Amino acid sequence: MALAIDLRPLQPNRFAGIEPDVIDYLANPPSRARLVELITAAGLSVRDAIRQKGTPYDELGLGDAALSDDALLDAMLAHPILINRPLVQTDRGARLCRPSEVVLEILPPLPGPFRKEDGELVTGHAGSSTP
């Protein structure tokens, strides 16, 4: 399961032979329970799972440290653009894949090296790469 607009983390998934289910979280936001499940599985706090750039974060006053996790989740569900992405989940766990190679932590070993969209060569597993 991936909540993604940024598709870069999907490249190593596909290279590893895994065709991900991509969910357009803006059109089909997750339920509150699913969002909490993904945030928890990724080892994030609710605040860490909020996207600030290009969102109504500031105008909604979400930087207020006094806001509870419930209030932040309410805002994320009312404005799905606030959900930081891409959140990717595999049988090996969930991660917020920023940077995109974080996805390697939850993939089986890759069958060989591949080049990312920016040309960087990625080899091995768990994010080991060579320039």
N, CA, C and O atoms as a GROMACS GRO file, in nm:
protein
  524
    1MET      N    1   0.085  -0.117   0.000
    1MET     CA    2   0.000   0.000   0.000
    1MET      C    3   0.089   0.122   0.000
    1MET      O    4   0.185   0.129   0.078
    2ALA      N    5   0.061   0.216  -0.084
    2ALA     CA    6   0.138   0.339  -0.088
    2ALA      C    7   0.041   0.455  -0.100
    2ALA      O    8  -0.055   0.450  -0.178
    3LEU      N    9   0.066   0.559  -0.023
    3LEU     CA   10  -0.006   0.685  -0.042
    3LEU      C   11   0.094   0.771  -0.116
    3LEU      O   12   0.191   0.818  -0.057
    4ALA      N   13   0.072   0.794  -0.242
    4ALA     CA   14   0.179   0.856  -0.317
    4ALA      C   15   0.130   0.947  -0.428
    4ALA      O   16   0.036   0.915  -0.500
    5ILE      N   17   0.194   1.058  -0.440
    5ILE     CA   18   0.192   1.139  -0.562
    5ILE      C   19   0.334   1.128  -0.619
    5ILE      O   20   0.352   1.114  -0.740
    6ASP      N   21   0.434   1.135  -0.530
    6ASP     CA   22   0.573   1.118  -0.569
    6ASP      C   23   0.594   0.968  -0.592
    6ASP      O   24   0.589   0.889  -0.498
    7LEU      N   25   0.618   0.929  -0.716
    7LEU     CA   26   0.627   0.787  -0.749
    7LEU      C   27   0.769   0.732  -0.746
    7LEU      O   28   0.790   0.615  -0.778
    8ARG      N   29   0.867   0.813  -0.708
    8ARG     CA   30   1.006   0.765  -0.705
    8ARG      C   31   1.025   0.642  -0.617
    8ARG      O   32   1.099   0.552  -0.656
    9PRO      N   33   0.961   0.633  -0.498
    9PRO     CA   34   0.981   0.512  -0.418
    9PRO      C   35   0.923   0.386  -0.483
    9PRO      O   36   0.957   0.275  -0.441
   10LEU      N   37   0.839   0.399  -0.583
   10LEU     CA   38   0.781   0.282  -0.647
   10LEU      C   39   0.880   0.215  -0.741
   10LEU      O   40   0.866   0.096  -0.770
   11GLN      N   41   0.979   0.289  -0.790
   11GLN     CA   42   1.076   0.234  -0.884
   11GLN      C   43   1.149   0.113  -0.825
   11GLN      O   44   1.155   0.009  -0.891
   12PRO      N   45   1.206   0.122  -0.702
   12PRO     CA   46   1.271   0.002  -0.649
   12PRO      C   47   1.172  -0.110  -0.617
   12PRO      O   48   1.207  -0.227  -0.626
   13ASN      N   49   1.049  -0.076  -0.580
   13ASN     CA   50   0.947  -0.180  -0.558
   13ASN      C   51   0.932  -0.262  -0.685
   13ASN      O   52   0.938  -0.385  -0.682
   14ARG      N   53   0.911  -0.194  -0.794
   14ARG     CA   54   0.890  -0.263  -0.922
   14ARG      C   55   1.015  -0.341  -0.962
   14ARG      O   56   1.005  -0.451  -1.016
   15PHE      N   57   1.132  -0.284  -0.936
   15PHE     CA   58   1.258  -0.351  -0.968
   15PHE      C   59   1.272  -0.479  -0.887
   15PHE      O   60   1.329  -0.578  -0.933
   16ALA      N   61   1.219  -0.477  -0.763
   16ALA     CA   62   1.224  -0.595  -0.676
   16ALA      C   63   1.114  -0.695  -0.711
   16ALA      O   64   1.102  -0.799  -0.646
   17GLY      N   65   1.034  -0.665  -0.813
   17GLY     CA   66   0.928  -0.756  -0.856
   17GLY      C   67   0.799  -0.738  -0.780
   17GLY      O   68   0.713  -0.827  -0.781
   18ILE      N   69   0.783  -0.624  -0.713
   18ILE     CA   70   0.663  -0.597  -0.635
   18ILE      C   71   0.585  -0.487  -0.704
   18ILE      O   72   0.634  -0.375  -0.719
   19GLU      N   73   0.464  -0.518  -0.748
   19GLU     CA   74   0.379  -0.416  -0.809
   19GLU      C   75   0.291  -0.358  -0.699
   19GLU      O   76   0.202  -0.426  -0.647
   20PRO      N   77   0.316  -0.233  -0.663
   20PRO     CA   78   0.243  -0.174  -0.551
   20PRO      C   79   0.100  -0.134  -0.587
   20PRO      O   80   0.068  -0.107  -0.703
   21ASP      N   81   0.016  -0.131  -0.486
   21ASP     CA   82  -0.117  -0.071  -0.498
   21ASP      C   83  -0.099   0.075  -0.461
   21ASP      O   84  -0.064   0.106  -0.347
   22VAL      N   85  -0.122   0.164  -0.555
   22VAL     CA   86  -0.108   0.308  -0.530
   22VAL      C   87  -0.246   0.364  -0.501
   22VAL      O   88  -0.340   0.344  -0.577
   23ILE      N   89  -0.255   0.434  -0.390
   23ILE     CA   90  -0.382   0.493  -0.350
   23ILE      C   91  -0.372   0.644  -0.367
   23ILE      O   92  -0.285   0.708  -0.308
   24ASP      N   93  -0.460   0.700  -0.446
   24ASP     CA   94  -0.467   0.845  -0.461
   24ASP      C   95  -0.532   0.900  -0.335
   24ASP      O   96  -0.655   0.909  -0.326
   25TYR      N   97  -0.448   0.936  -0.240
   25TYR     CA   98  -0.499   0.976  -0.108
   25TYR      C   99  -0.579   1.105  -0.112
   25TYR      O  100  -0.655   1.132  -0.019
   26LEU      N  101  -0.564   1.186  -0.216
   26LEU     CA  102  -0.644   1.308  -0.225
   26LEU      C  103  -0.788   1.274  -0.265
   26LEU      O  104  -0.882   1.334  -0.215
   27ALA      N  105  -0.803   1.178  -0.356
   27ALA     CA  106  -0.936   1.137  -0.400
   27ALA      C  107  -0.999   1.035  -0.306
   27ALA      O  108  -1.120   1.032  -0.288
   28ASN      N  109  -0.914   0.951  -0.245
   28ASN     CA  110  -0.961   0.843  -0.156
   28ASN      C  111  -0.879   0.842  -0.028
   28ASN      O  112  -0.797   0.752  -0.008
   29PRO      N  113  -0.900   0.941   0.059
   29PRO     CA  114  -0.819   0.946   0.181
   29PRO      C  115  -0.844   0.822   0.267
   29PRO      O  116  -0.952   0.764   0.264
   30PRO      N  117  -0.742   0.784   0.345
   30PRO     CA  118  -0.758   0.668   0.432
   30PRO      C  119  -0.856   0.700   0.545
   30PRO      O  120  -0.882   0.817   0.576
   31SER      N  121  -0.910   0.596   0.605
   31SER     CA  122  -0.992   0.616   0.725
   31SER      C  123  -0.901   0.662   0.837
   31SER      O  124  -0.779   0.651   0.828
   32ARG      N  125  -0.959   0.714   0.942
   32ARG     CA  126  -0.882   0.756   1.058
   32ARG      C  127  -0.801   0.637   1.113
   32ARG      O  128  -0.682   0.650   1.142
   33ALA      N  129  -0.866   0.522   1.125
   33ALA     CA  130  -0.798   0.404   1.179
   33ALA      C  131  -0.680   0.364   1.090
   33ALA      O  132  -0.573   0.330   1.141
   34ARG      N  133  -0.699   0.367   0.958
   34ARG     CA  134  -0.591   0.330   0.865
   34ARG      C  135  -0.476   0.429   0.871
   34ARG      O  136  -0.360   0.390   0.867
   35LEU      N  137  -0.509   0.557   0.881
   35LEU     CA  138  -0.406   0.660   0.890
   35LEU      C  139  -0.324   0.641   1.017
   35LEU      O  140  -0.201   0.648   1.014
   36VAL      N  141  -0.391   0.618   1.128
   36VAL     CA  142  -0.321   0.594   1.255
   36VAL      C  143  -0.234   0.468   1.245
   36VAL      O  144  -0.121   0.466   1.293
   37GLU      N  145  -0.288   0.365   1.182
   37GLU     CA  146  -0.214   0.240   1.163
   37GLU      C  147  -0.085   0.264   1.083
   37GLU      O  148   0.021   0.215   1.122
   38LEU      N  149  -0.094   0.338   0.973
   38LEU     CA  150   0.023   0.367   0.891
   38LEU      C  151   0.125   0.452   0.965
   38LEU      O  152   0.245   0.426   0.960
   39ILE      N  153   0.077   0.554   1.034
   39ILE     CA  154   0.167   0.643   1.109
   39ILE      C  155   0.242   0.563   1.216
   39ILE      O  156   0.364   0.576   1.231
   40THR      N  157   0.169   0.480   1.288
   40THR     CA  158   0.229   0.398   1.394
   40THR      C  159   0.328   0.298   1.335
   40THR      O  160   0.439   0.283   1.386
   41ALA      N  161   0.288   0.229   1.228
   41ALA     CA  162   0.375   0.128   1.166
   41ALA      C  163   0.503   0.191   1.112
   41ALA      O  164   0.608   0.127   1.110
   42ALA      N  165   0.494   0.316   1.069
   42ALA     CA  166   0.612   0.385   1.016
   42ALA      C  167   0.700   0.442   1.126
   42ALA      O  168   0.808   0.495   1.099
   43GLY      N  169   0.655   0.431   1.252
   43GLY     CA  170   0.734   0.481   1.364
   43GLY      C  171   0.734   0.633   1.374
   43GLY      O  172   0.828   0.692   1.428
   44LEU      N  173   0.630   0.695   1.322
   44LEU     CA  174   0.620   0.841   1.322
   44LEU      C  175   0.528   0.889   1.433
   44LEU      O  176   0.443   0.815   1.482
   45SER      N  177   0.546   1.014   1.472
   45SER     CA  178   0.445   1.081   1.553
   45SER      C  179   0.343   1.138   1.455
   45SER      O  180   0.372   1.151   1.336
   46VAL      N  181   0.225   1.170   1.504
   46VAL     CA  182   0.125   1.231   1.417
   46VAL      C  183   0.181   1.360   1.358
   46VAL      O  184   0.162   1.387   1.239
   47ARG      N  185   0.248   1.438   1.438
   47ARG     CA  186   0.305   1.565   1.389
   47ARG      C  187   0.408   1.540   1.278
   47ARG      O  188   0.415   1.617   1.183
   48ASP      N  189   0.487   1.433   1.290
   48ASP     CA  190   0.587   1.400   1.185
   48ASP      C  191   0.521   1.358   1.055
   48ASP      O  192   0.583   1.365   0.949
   49ALA      N  193   0.396   1.316   1.062
   49ALA     CA  194   0.324   1.268   0.944
   49ALA      C  195   0.249   1.380   0.872
   49ALA      O  196   0.178   1.355   0.775
   50ILE      N  197   0.263   1.502   0.920
   50ILE     CA  198   0.195   1.616   0.857
   50ILE      C  199   0.288   1.685   0.759
   50ILE      O  200   0.403   1.715   0.790
   51ARG      N  201   0.237   1.710   0.641
   51ARG     CA  202   0.310   1.785   0.538
   51ARG      C  203   0.280   1.934   0.557
   51ARG      O  204   0.165   1.972   0.575
   52GLN      N  205   0.384   2.016   0.553
   52GLN     CA  206   0.367   2.160   0.572
   52GLN      C  207   0.369   2.236   0.439
   52GLN      O  208   0.283   2.320   0.414
   53LYS      N  209   0.467   2.205   0.356
   53LYS     CA  210   0.487   2.278   0.231
   53LYS      C  211   0.369   2.256   0.135
   53LYS      O  212   0.328   2.143   0.111
   54GLY      N  213   0.315   2.366   0.082
   54GLY     CA  214   0.209   2.357  -0.017
   54GLY      C  215   0.076   2.311   0.039
   54GLY      O  216  -0.008   2.258  -0.034
   55THR      N  217   0.056   2.333   0.167
   55THR     CA  218  -0.067   2.290   0.234
   55THR      C  219  -0.124   2.404   0.317
   55THR      O  220  -0.060   2.508   0.332
   56PRO      N  221  -0.244   2.387   0.373
   56PRO     CA  222  -0.300   2.490   0.462
   56PRO      C  223  -0.248   2.480   0.606
   56PRO      O  224  -0.313   2.528   0.698
   57TYR      N  225  -0.133   2.418   0.625
   57TYR     CA  226  -0.074   2.398   0.758
   57TYR      C  227  -0.071   2.528   0.840
   57TYR      O  228  -0.121   2.532   0.953
   58ASP      N  229  -0.011   2.632   0.784
   58ASP     CA  230   0.002   2.758   0.858
   58ASP      C  231  -0.133   2.825   0.882
   58ASP      O  232  -0.161   2.870   0.992
   59GLU      N  233  -0.215   2.831   0.778
   59GLU     CA  234  -0.344   2.900   0.795
   59GLU      C  235  -0.436   2.828   0.893
   59GLU      O  236  -0.525   2.891   0.952
   60LEU      N  237  -0.416   2.698   0.911
   60LEU     CA  238  -0.496   2.624   1.009
   60LEU      C  239  -0.434   2.628   1.149
   60LEU      O  240  -0.491   2.575   1.244
   61GLY      N  241  -0.317   2.690   1.161
   61GLY     CA  242  -0.252   2.701   1.292
   61GLY      C  243  -0.200   2.569   1.346
   61GLY      O  244  -0.194   2.549   1.467
   62LEU      N  245  -0.160   2.478   1.256
   62LEU     CA  246  -0.119   2.345   1.299
   62LEU      C  247   0.019   2.341   1.363
   62LEU      O  248   0.060   2.238   1.417
   63GLY      N  249   0.091   2.450   1.358
   63GLY     CA  250   0.220   2.458   1.424
   63GLY      C  251   0.208   2.476   1.575
   63GLY      O  252   0.308   2.470   1.646
   64ASP      N  253   0.086   2.497   1.624
   64ASP     CA  254   0.061   2.515   1.767
   64ASP      C  255   0.093   2.385   1.840
   64ASP      O  256   0.024   2.285   1.822
   65ALA      N  257   0.197   2.387   1.923
   65ALA     CA  258   0.241   2.267   1.994
   65ALA      C  259   0.136   2.215   2.091
   65ALA      O  260   0.144   2.100   2.134
   66ALA      N  261   0.040   2.297   2.127
   66ALA     CA  262  -0.065   2.254   2.220
   66ALA      C  263  -0.171   2.167   2.154
   66ALA      O  264  -0.252   2.106   2.224
   67LEU      N  265  -0.172   2.161   2.022
   67LEU     CA  266  -0.273   2.079   1.954
   67LEU      C  267  -0.249   1.930   1.981
   67LEU      O  268  -0.136   1.882   1.976
   68SER      N  269  -0.356   1.860   2.009
   68SER     CA  270  -0.348   1.716   2.037
   68SER      C  271  -0.332   1.638   1.907
   68SER      O  272  -0.356   1.690   1.798
   69ASP      N  273  -0.292   1.512   1.922
   69ASP     CA  274  -0.285   1.424   1.806
   69ASP      C  275  -0.422   1.412   1.740
   69ASP      O  276  -0.431   1.408   1.618
   70ASP      N  277  -0.527   1.406   1.820
   70ASP     CA  278  -0.662   1.396   1.765
   70ASP      C  279  -0.696   1.518   1.679
   70ASP      O  280  -0.756   1.503   1.572
   71ALA      N  281  -0.658   1.636   1.724
   71ALA     CA  282  -0.684   1.757   1.647
   71ALA      C  283  -0.604   1.756   1.516
   71ALA      O  284  -0.655   1.797   1.412
   72LEU      N  285  -0.482   1.708   1.523
   72LEU     CA  286  -0.398   1.701   1.402
   72LEU      C  287  -0.455   1.598   1.304
   72LEU      O  288  -0.459   1.623   1.184
   73LEU      N  289  -0.498   1.484   1.356
   73LEU     CA  290  -0.561   1.383   1.269
   73LEU      C  291  -0.689   1.436   1.206
   73LEU      O  292  -0.715   1.412   1.088
   74ASP      N  293  -0.768   1.509   1.283
   74ASP     CA  294  -0.890   1.571   1.228
   74ASP      C  295  -0.855   1.660   1.110
   74ASP      O  296  -0.922   1.657   1.006
   75ALA      N  297  -0.750   1.740   1.126
   75ALA     CA  298  -0.708   1.830   1.017
   75ALA      C  299  -0.660   1.751   0.896
   75ALA      O  300  -0.691   1.787   0.782
   76MET      N  301  -0.585   1.645   0.919
   76MET     CA  302  -0.534   1.563   0.808
   76MET      C  303  -0.647   1.496   0.731
   76MET      O  304  -0.640   1.484   0.608
   77LEU      N  305  -0.750   1.454   0.801
   77LEU     CA  306  -0.862   1.389   0.735
   77LEU      C  307  -0.952   1.490   0.663
   77LEU      O  308  -1.010   1.459   0.559
   78ALA      N  309  -0.962   1.610   0.718
   78ALA     CA  310  -1.041   1.715   0.654
   78ALA      C  311  -0.967   1.773   0.533
   78ALA      O  312  -1.030   1.818   0.437
   79HIS      N  313  -0.834   1.770   0.537
   79HIS     CA  314  -0.748   1.825   0.431
   79HIS      C  315  -0.640   1.721   0.400
   79HIS      O  316  -0.528   1.734   0.448
   80PRO      N  317  -0.671   1.618   0.321
   80PRO     CA  318  -0.575   1.510   0.296
   80PRO      C  319  -0.440   1.555   0.240
   80PRO      O  320  -0.341   1.483   0.251
   81ILE      N  321  -0.435   1.674   0.182
   81ILE     CA  322  -0.307   1.725   0.132
   81ILE      C  323  -0.206   1.738   0.246
   81ILE      O  324  -0.085   1.746   0.223
   82LEU      N  325  -0.255   1.740   0.371
   82LEU     CA  326  -0.168   1.750   0.488
   82LEU      C  327  -0.098   1.618   0.520
   82LEU      O  328  -0.004   1.616   0.600
   83ILE      N  329  -0.143   1.508   0.460
   83ILE     CA  330  -0.080   1.379   0.488
   83ILE      C  331   0.053   1.374   0.414
   83ILE      O  332   0.058   1.378   0.291
   84ASN      N  333   0.161   1.364   0.491
   84ASN     CA  334   0.293   1.358   0.430
   84ASN      C  335   0.305   1.228   0.351
   84ASN      O  336   0.253   1.125   0.393
   85ARG      N  337   0.371   1.234   0.239
   85ARG     CA  338   0.381   1.119   0.152
   85ARG      C  339   0.513   1.121   0.080
   85ARG      O  340   0.580   1.224   0.070
   86PRO      N  341   0.548   1.007   0.029
   86PRO     CA  342   0.472   0.883   0.017
   86PRO      C  343   0.490   0.794   0.140
   86PRO      O  344   0.602   0.771   0.185
   87LEU      N  345   0.380   0.746   0.191
   87LEU     CA  346   0.380   0.642   0.294
   87LEU      C  347   0.371   0.510   0.219
   87LEU      O  348   0.278   0.488   0.140
   88VAL      N  349   0.465   0.422   0.244
   88VAL     CA  350   0.469   0.294   0.175
   88VAL      C  351   0.467   0.183   0.280
   88VAL      O  352   0.539   0.190   0.380
   89GLN      N  353   0.385   0.081   0.255
   89GLN     CA  354   0.379  -0.032   0.346
   89GLN      C  355   0.399  -0.161   0.267
   89GLN      O  356   0.339  -0.181   0.161
   90THR      N  357   0.483  -0.249   0.320
   90THR     CA  358   0.505  -0.382   0.263
   90THR      C  359   0.489  -0.481   0.378
   90THR      O  360   0.458  -0.444   0.491
   91ASP      N  361   0.511  -0.608   0.347
   91ASP     CA  362   0.509  -0.711   0.451
   91ASP      C  363   0.620  -0.689   0.554
   91ASP      O  364   0.614  -0.742   0.665
   92ARG      N  365   0.720  -0.610   0.518
   92ARG     CA  366   0.835  -0.586   0.606
   92ARG      C  367   0.822  -0.459   0.689
   92ARG      O  368   0.913  -0.427   0.766
   93GLY      N  369   0.712  -0.386   0.675
   93GLY     CA  370   0.692  -0.265   0.755
   93GLY      C  371   0.640  -0.149   0.673
   93GLY      O  372   0.602  -0.165   0.557
   94ALA      N  373   0.638  -0.033   0.736
   94ALA     CA  374   0.591   0.089   0.671
   94ALA      C  375   0.694   0.199   0.693
   94ALA      O  376   0.762   0.202   0.795
   95ARG      N  377   0.705   0.288   0.596
   95ARG     CA  378   0.798   0.400   0.606
   95ARG      C  379   0.741   0.521   0.533
   95ARG      O  380   0.668   0.507   0.436
   96LEU      N  381   0.775   0.639   0.582
   96LEU     CA  382   0.758   0.762   0.507
   96LEU      C  383   0.883   0.769   0.421
   96LEU      O  384   0.993   0.789   0.474
   97CYS      N  385   0.870   0.755   0.292
   97CYS     CA  386   0.984   0.739   0.203
   97CYS      C  387   1.037   0.872   0.153
   97CYS      O  388   1.028   0.904   0.034
   98ARG      N  389   1.090   0.948   0.244
   98ARG     CA  390   1.160   1.072   0.216
   98ARG      C  391   1.295   1.063   0.284
   98ARG      O  392   1.299   1.069   0.407
   99PRO      N  393   1.402   1.050   0.215
   99PRO     CA  394   1.416   1.042   0.070
   99PRO      C  395   1.366   0.909   0.017
   99PRO      O  396   1.341   0.816   0.094
  100SER      N  397   1.351   0.900  -0.112
  100SER     CA  398   1.287   0.785  -0.175
  100SER      C  399   1.356   0.652  -0.145
  100SER      O  400   1.290   0.549  -0.140
  101GLU      N  401   1.488   0.653  -0.126
  101GLU     CA  402   1.557   0.526  -0.103
  101GLU      C  403   1.527   0.464   0.033
  101GLU      O  404   1.567   0.350   0.059
  102VAL      N  405   1.457   0.536   0.121
  102VAL     CA  406   1.414   0.478   0.249
  102VAL      C  407   1.330   0.353   0.224
  102VAL      O  408   1.326   0.262   0.308
  103VAL      N  409   1.263   0.347   0.109
  103VAL     CA  410   1.181   0.230   0.077
  103VAL      C  411   1.264   0.101   0.077
  103VAL      O  412   1.208  -0.007   0.099
  104LEU      N  413   1.394   0.110   0.053
  104LEU     CA  414   1.479  -0.010   0.051
  104LEU      C  415   1.480  -0.081   0.185
  104LEU      O  416   1.506  -0.202   0.190
  105GLU      N  417   1.451  -0.009   0.294
  105GLU     CA  418   1.447  -0.069   0.427
  105GLU      C  419   1.336  -0.172   0.441
  105GLU      O  420   1.343  -0.260   0.526
  106ILE      N  421   1.233  -0.162   0.358
  106ILE     CA  422   1.117  -0.250   0.372
  106ILE      C  423   1.093  -0.336   0.248
  106ILE      O  424   0.984  -0.391   0.230
  107LEU      N  425   1.195  -0.347   0.164
  107LEU     CA  426   1.188  -0.433   0.045
  107LEU      C  427   1.280  -0.553   0.063
  107LEU      O  428   1.378  -0.546   0.137
  108PRO      N  429   1.248  -0.664  -0.004
  108PRO     CA  430   1.344  -0.774  -0.006
  108PRO      C  431   1.469  -0.729  -0.083
  108PRO      O  432   1.465  -0.627  -0.151
  109PRO      N  433   1.578  -0.804  -0.072
  109PRO     CA  434   1.699  -0.766  -0.146
  109PRO      C  435   1.668  -0.749  -0.295
  109PRO      O  436   1.594  -0.828  -0.354
  110LEU      N  437   1.726  -0.647  -0.354
  110LEU     CA  438   1.706  -0.620  -0.496
  110LEU      C  439   1.782  -0.722  -0.580
  110LEU      O  440   1.887  -0.771  -0.537
  111PRO      N  441   1.732  -0.754  -0.699
  111PRO     CA  442   1.799  -0.853  -0.784
  111PRO      C  443   1.928  -0.802  -0.847
  111PRO      O  444   2.003  -0.880  -0.906
  112GLY      N  445   1.956  -0.676  -0.834
  112GLY     CA  446   2.077  -0.619  -0.890
  112GLY      C  447   2.071  -0.468  -0.880
  112GLY      O  448   1.971  -0.415  -0.832
  113PRO      N  449   2.175  -0.398  -0.923
  113PRO     CA  450   2.174  -0.252  -0.917
  113PRO      C  451   2.076  -0.193  -1.017
  113PRO      O  452   2.045  -0.254  -1.119
  114PHE      N  453   2.029  -0.074  -0.987
  114PHE     CA  454   1.944  -0.001  -1.082
  114PHE      C  455   1.973   0.147  -1.067
  114PHE      O  456   2.030   0.191  -0.967
  115ARG      N  457   1.935   0.223  -1.168
  115ARG     CA  458   1.955   0.368  -1.165
  115ARG      C  459   1.824   0.437  -1.130
  115ARG      O  460   1.720   0.409  -1.189
  116LYS      N  461   1.833   0.527  -1.033
  116LYS     CA  462   1.718   0.608  -0.997
  116LYS      C  463   1.693   0.710  -1.108
  116LYS      O  464   1.774   0.726  -1.199
  117GLU      N  465   1.579   0.777  -1.099
  117GLU     CA  466   1.544   0.877  -1.202
  117GLU      C  467   1.648   0.986  -1.216
  117GLU      O  468   1.666   1.042  -1.324
  118ASP      N  469   1.719   1.016  -1.105
  118ASP     CA  470   1.822   1.120  -1.110
  118ASP      C  471   1.956   1.068  -1.158
  118ASP      O  472   2.053   1.143  -1.164
  119GLY      N  473   1.962   0.937  -1.194
  119GLY     CA  474   2.084   0.877  -1.246
  119GLY      C  475   2.171   0.811  -1.142
  119GLY      O  476   2.267   0.742  -1.176
  120GLU      N  477   2.139   0.829  -1.013
  120GLU     CA  478   2.219   0.767  -0.907
  120GLU      C  479   2.206   0.615  -0.914
  120GLU      O  480   2.096   0.562  -0.928
  121LEU      N  481   2.320   0.545  -0.906
  121LEU     CA  482   2.322   0.399  -0.908
  121LEU      C  483   2.295   0.348  -0.767
  121LEU      O  484   2.362   0.388  -0.672
  122VAL      N  485   2.196   0.260  -0.754
  122VAL     CA  486   2.162   0.199  -0.626
  122VAL      C  487   2.195   0.052  -0.636
  122VAL      O  488   2.149  -0.017  -0.727
  123THR      N  489   2.275   0.003  -0.540
  123THR     CA  490   2.313  -0.136  -0.539
  123THR      C  491   2.280  -0.195  -0.403
  123THR      O  492   2.266  -0.122  -0.305
  124GLY      N  493   2.268  -0.326  -0.399
  124GLY     CA  494   2.249  -0.394  -0.272
  124GLY      C  495   2.114  -0.370  -0.211
  124GLY      O  496   2.012  -0.360  -0.279
  125HIS      N  497   2.115  -0.360  -0.080
  125HIS     CA  498   1.991  -0.354  -0.002
  125HIS      C  499   2.006  -0.249   0.106
  125HIS      O  500   2.116  -0.202   0.135
  126ALA      N  501   1.895  -0.214   0.164
  126ALA     CA  502   1.890  -0.123   0.278
  126ALA      C  503   1.957   0.010   0.249
  126ALA      O  504   2.021   0.069   0.337
  127GLY      N  505   1.943   0.057   0.126
  127GLY     CA  506   1.987   0.192   0.095
  127GLY      C  507   2.133   0.207   0.062
  127GLY      O  508   2.180   0.320   0.045
  128SER      N  509   2.208   0.096   0.053
  128SER     CA  510   2.348   0.113   0.016
  128SER      C  511   2.355   0.156  -0.129
  128SER      O  512   2.292   0.096  -0.215
  129SER      N  513   2.431   0.259  -0.156
  129SER     CA  514   2.440   0.307  -0.293
  129SER      C  515   2.580   0.355  -0.322
  129SER      O  516   2.658   0.386  -0.231
  130THR      N  517   2.609   0.362  -0.448
  130THR     CA  518   2.738   0.414  -0.491
  130THR      C  519   2.711   0.526  -0.590
  130THR      O  520   2.614   0.518  -0.665
  131PRO      N  521   2.794   0.628  -0.593
  131PRO     CA  522   2.771   0.739  -0.687
  131PRO      C  523   2.790   0.701  -0.830
  131PRO      O  524   2.774   0.784  -0.919
   0.00000   0.00000   0.00000
